[in-house]
Structure formats: structure tokens, C-alpha cells
Amino acid sequence: MKDKPNYFWEAFNARPLGMPVPPNWFGIAAFGLLGALINPGLWLVGLGLEGLYLWTIGRNARFRNTVDATAGFTDSTTRYEDLLAHLDSNTQSRQYEVEREAAELVGLLQPAEAHASQISDVRQMAWLHLKLLAARASFAEVVDAAERERRKLEDQEASCRKRLTGDLDEELRRSLEQQIEVITSRHAAHAEAKRRLEIVDAELGRLRQQIPWCASRLCSPPTRTPSRLSLDALSASLNEANRWLKDQRELFAGIESFTDEPPPADLLASKTRAAAHFEEGL
């Protein structure tokens, strides 16, 4: 992946359109001469103004977007790296394996004169797999926490219900009933997280089978020549994955990492990178 641009260094060398030399350099040279000819204290003034300039320009959103676009560095690239960083090594290896298989599938599609949209869909599938892994990690944390506190919640609920059988004043009764409502809501949230986890696991399994299945349909022996029928089957399979994604958006409600940004442009650009990472994880 590309290294993230250094926005402050880019601000130091920024050149507006049509200017051969960065205007910031003129300011540095001017204060250098003033300090040498008039008062060295002006160097400190220039240093302070330079720091303020770099801080202001380097943190400007429009300037950062321009630098990112020039460097080919996108928000999706940042998201890709962030998602990977929050996965354990075994889960990362699964993602690298999918990337490797997807890159091999793209290698079959390119000489077959497949549509650009089909190649893009393969990248989307690898990108979807990564976001599903991130979603699964979030759901798994909730499920693990639910298992740890399940007995505690059950004991609290039993205690509240037992106390409600006695002669209580209205305020205490209302407080106990509200506690039970909160506990019931937490049980429901835990059950929903477990349901989502099971659905994500099922879809992850389907995606891992789908890419090699598409490759086998695309180039089946003995000719190893892609046919129009195999390309149509590939498109249908990819469309199915995209439809599933749209239909299940509610499944990922509240998951910050599940967003609509496109995959990084170089997600499958290097089969060697993905294969190397996969082999490291074995």
C-alpha cells in the first residue's frame, strides 16, 4: 500500500498553479535576510510564522484532499489499513488468501476481455470480505461480553422478580420493574448480536467459496478458455453478492467500519503482496 502523505512537508513545498517556486520559500529567504541584516531576533519571528503556516495549511481539509488525490492515496486506502490493523493475525491471513484468489481471478479475466465492471466487482468482493471480517470482530466482542455477564444478568433479574412478589411501595416497585426492562433489553441486544454473527459467518463462508468457484467456471478444463457462458455466470454470482450487501445494510447498523467507500485502487494490484502475506500467516 502507498505510504500516507506528509501533509506538513507538502505544505512546505506547496506551489500554486503557475508558480515555478513555492511561495513559502520566499518567506523563509526574506526572514533569513532580515535576520542577518537587521536583527537576528527576526529569525525567531520567522520560525514562529513558518510553524503557524505549516500547521494551518497542513490541517486544511481541502489541501489534504488535493494532496491525497495527487498521491493516489484515498480514504478507502486509510480504511483498508485501519480495518486490517484491528484484526488478529489469523484473520488477516484469511483476508490475504481471499485477495490472492481474487487477484488470480482478475488475471484470468483480463485476457478474456471481461468488462471493467466485472473486474471491479471482484475487487468489491475482496473489499466486502474485509468489511465483513471487521463486522464479525465487533459482533464477536459483544457476544463474548454477553457470555461473561449472562449469569450475572440472570441473577439480577431473578432477584428483582423475587422482590416484586413482596409488599412494596409504588416507587420501589417501579424502580425494580425498570431494572427488569433494562435487563430484558440487554438480553435482546445480546441475542441480536449473536444472530448477526451467525449471518456474517455464513456469508463469509459463501464469499470464500464464491471466488474459486468463479475461477473454476471461468476457465474449466480441458480448453482453459473463458466462454461467454462462464463470464455470464461470473456476473450473476457477483451481482448476487452485491444484492446481498444492499439487502443486509440493517445488519451492520452501528458498525462504523461498514461504510460505502470504494475499495482501494491497488487492492488487487499485486498478487505477490497478497500471496506473501498469506504465506507468512501459515
N, C-alpha and C positions, 0 to 999 in steps of 0.2 A: 504494500500500500504506500501511497505517497506520504512523505512527511508533512506535518501540518505547517503552513507558512508562519514565519516570524513576522507578525504584523508591525512591530516597532521597527525592525530593520527595514521592512518595506516602506514604512513611513519616512524613515531617514533618507531613503533613496527615491522617494516618490517624485515623478516627473509629470506635471500636467501635459495634456496633449499639445504637441508642437514645441515643447521646450527641450532643448538638447541636454541641458544640465539641470539637476534637481535644484529648485529654489532654496531648499534647506541648506545646501552647501554654501550659497552666497551669504546666508545669515551667519553661518559659522565663521566664514572667512572675514566678514565685516567685524564681528566681535573680536576675532583674533587680532586684527589690525588695530582696532580701537584700544584693546588691552595693551598691546605692545607700544603704541604711540602716545596714548593719553594716560591711562590708569589701569594697572593690572587687575584692579577690582572689577573692572567691566567683564573680565573673563568669568567671574562667578555669576554675574548677571546673565551673561550669555548662556552659561551652563544651566541655570535655572529655567530660562526661557526655552532652551532646547528640550529639557526634560518635560516641560509643560506641553510643548508642541507634540513631542512623540507620544505622550500619554493621551492627549486629546485625539490626535489623528488615528493612532493605533487602536483605540477603543471605539472608533466610529463604525457603526453597523454597515453603512453604505460602503465605506472604504474596505472593510473586511470582506464584504461580498464581492467587490471588484477584484481584490487580491485572490480570493478563492477561485473565482471564475478564470482568472488568468493562469493560475497554477493548476487548474483542473481538479481542485480539491473541493468537494461538495459536502453539504450537511450529511448526506447519506453515507459518505466515507467516514465521517466522525461517528455516526450512529453505528456503523458496522464495527468499528474498533471498540466502541463502548459496550455493545452487546457481547462481543467476544470476551472482553475483559471480565465480565460478570459471570462467565461460565467456567465450570471446572475443566480440568484437562481432558477428562474422558468425553465430556460433552462437546468440547472444542474439536476433538478428533472426529466425532460423528459429523460435525459440520464440514470439516475439511474433506471427509470422504465424499459427502454429497457434492461439494464443489468440484472435486476431482472427476466424479462421474458426470456431472453436468458439463464440465469443460470438454470431456471426451465426446459427449453427445453433440456439443457445438461443433467439435472437429468433424463429426460426421455430417452435420447439417450444411456447413459452409460449402464443401464441394458439390453438395446435392442441389445447390442453388435454392435453398429454402428461403422463405420470406424473412425479412428482417424482424418482423413481428414474432415469428416462431423462435428465432434465436433469443429475442428479448424475453419471451415467455420462459425459456429455460433459465435465464438469469433470474427472472422473477421467482421461479420455483425454488432456486437455491437461497434466494433472499427470504422468501416466505419460511423456508425451513429454519433459518437462523432466528427469525422473529418468533416462530413457534417454540423454539428451544428457550428463548428468553421468557416467553409467557409461561412455559411449563415450569421454569425455575421459580417464578413468582407464585404460581398456584401451589407448587410443592412446599414452599415455605409456609403458606397458610395451612395446608393440610398437616404438615409436621407439627405446627404450633397447636392445631386443634387436637391432635392425638395426645399431646403433652398435657393439655388442660381439660380434656374431656371429663375425666373422673372428678376433677375439682368443680366443674360446672354442674355436673350431675348431683354432687353432694350439696352444693349451694341451693340448687333448685329443690331438692328433697327437703332441705332444712326450711326453706321458705314455705313450702306447701304444708309441712307439718305444723308450723307456727300459725298458719291461716286457719287451722281447724280449731284453734282456741278462741277464747273470748278476747277480742282486740278492739281498741278504739279505731275510729274510722281513718285517722291519719296514718297509723301504723299499718293498717290493712292495705291502704292504697300504696304505701311505700313497698311492701312485700310483693304486691301484685305487679308493680312496675319493675322490680328486680327480676321477677319471673319472665316478664315480657322481654327484658334485655337479654336474659339468658337464652330464651327461645330464638331471638333474632340472631344471636351468635351461633347457635346450633345450625340455623338455616344458612348463615353465611359460610360456615364450615362445610356443610353439605354441598352448597353450590360450588365452592372451590374444588371439592373432590370430583363433582360432576364435570367441571371444566377440565380438570386434569386428565380425566379418562378420555374425554373427547380429543384433547390435544395429543395425547399418546397415540390414539387411533389414527389421527391424521398424519402425525409424524411417521408412523409405520407405513401408511399409504404412500407418502411422498418418497420415502426411501426405496420403495418398490417401483414407483412410477418411472423414475428416471432410467434405471437399467431396462425396464420393460419397454420404454420408448426406444431406447437404443437397439434392443433386440428386434423390435418391429421395423425399425428404420433400415437396418442392414441385416437381413436374415440370410443364412447360407442357402445355396452354395454360391450365389452370384455376388453377394455383399454389395448389391447395387440398390440404392434407395429408389423406391417406387412411389408413384403418386398416391397409391392407396396407403402406404406406410406413412407418408407425410400427412395425409388427411387424418390418419389415426392419431398421430402425434398432436396435431392441432386440437382434436377433440379431447384428448387427455389433458392438455394444458388448459383448455377452456374450462374443463371440469374443475381443475384446481382453482382457477380464478373465480368461478361461480361459488365454490365453497367458501373462499375468502370473503366475498361480499355477503353471503348469507349468514356468516358467523361473526359479523362485526360486534354484535352484542356480547359475544363470548369473551371479548377482550376489553370490555368496558372497564376503565380504571387502570389498564396496563399502559404505562407511559411509553414503554418501548415499542408498542404496536402502533405504528404510525403509517402514513400513506406515502412517505418519501420513496423515490425510486431506488433501485439497488445501485451501489457504486459502479461507475462506468468500467472499472477494471476488476470487477468481482471475479470473472472467469477468464481474465486476460492471460493468466499464467497457469498452465496445467502443472508446471514444475513446482510452483509455490504451494499449491494445494496438496499435491502428492507428497511433497517433502514434509509438510506439517502433519499429514495423515500418518506417514511412516514414523515420525517422531513420537506420535501418540500411541503406537503399538508397543 
